[in-house]
Amino acid sequence: MDIIKVNLGPRSYDIWIGKGILKEIDFSKFKANKYGIITDSNVRKLYGEGLQKLIRSQGLEVELFDFPAGEDSKNWEIAGKIGRELIKKEFDRYSMIIAIGGGVVGDLAGFIASFYKRGIGYIQIPTTLLAQVDSSIGGKTGVNIPEGKNLFGTFYQPKAVFIDIEFLKTLPEEEIRNGLAEIIKYGMIQDSELFEYLEKNYSDRTDEFYLRIIKSSCQIKTKIVGQDEKEEELRKILNYGHTIGHAIESAQGYEVSHGRAIALGMVYEGKISHKLGLLNEEDLNKQNQLIKNIGLPIVYEGLPGDLIEIMKKDKKVKSGEIYFVLPIKIGEVKKENGRISFPVTPSFLEECLTQ
């Protein structure tokens, strides 16, 4: 088992990574008077009910709450509904939320924990590869609204993250691809060795493969979050592929998977960097080929104008300008005077999206 610490002073916590570790968790060490498991309708049957039994076997009081699976449920109404259910079950400020599921579950449960009684503790148990390497770490919570993805949200750190690769055995191939897209991002922005490892081993499904890529991804993210918890600048490096990717998700009514959207985002944001004379053609082609090899798209069929209008409402827009992280080679992005993201004009952006 590997333990990685997220260093945030009094808000520091550990990420536990291993195989079969769920049954080893002693929940009593979190010293809550009551535990509330939040999950979706799919994960409830797979793992939620089993987790409830495990916690009860430790002599602890626990309730189980679920919502319909899917990105559509990550909204203000569902958050309020579960919040009211917590009130009915008499959860107080000394209670604990446990999120078990993918990114939607983690984002929603964390958001609920951040506002319930002005904030109660929560634990992340991510069950998808994507959530294990990204959304469960760093304290970003949120819900979607019609105007865009995660526009209502908070920075609220969990008390612990438990990553068990046993969960990956029940994932469909599409979910594995979603996670691999995010790991390609880590390789592009900061770790050329991880990128090369993926190039050689992307089709592997061994425990060693998963433990290697998850550990490397978590180390990258925890280091960044430890230096810039609330995305003042450095943490923006994690947005590579996400500005365009989130716009694609919104334009498609969240019916496209996150991994597919982020893969397309990296293709076009890499193209922006290339057209600006930063990322060479060889590295851009390597990125796109790896995306293609793992079974994700490299061409967007929608309308560029729609994406640009959505991006103008993005959280990262400043004074009407759309900002991007720009790789200069595999494993490194442009940095200038402490800045990590740079503005691109809408006209140039449209050119990159159409050619």
ABEGO torsion letter per residue (X at the ends): XBBBBBBAEAABBBBBBBBGAAAABBAAAAGBABBBBBBBAAAAAAAAAAAAAAAAAAGBBBBBBBBBBEAAABBAAAAAAAAAAAAAAGBBAABBBBBBEBAAAAAAAAAAAAABGGEBBBBBBBABAAAAABAABGGBBEBBBAAEBGABBBBBBBABBBBBAAAAAABBAAAAAAAAAAAAAAAAAABAAAAAAAAAAAABABAAAAAAAAAAAAAAAAAAAAABAAGAAAAAAAABGAAAAAAAAAAAGGABBAAAAAAAAAAAAAAAAAAAGABBAAAAAAAAAAAAAAGBBABBABBAAAAAAAAAABAABBGGBBBBBBBABBGBBBBBGGBABBBBBAAAAAAAAAX
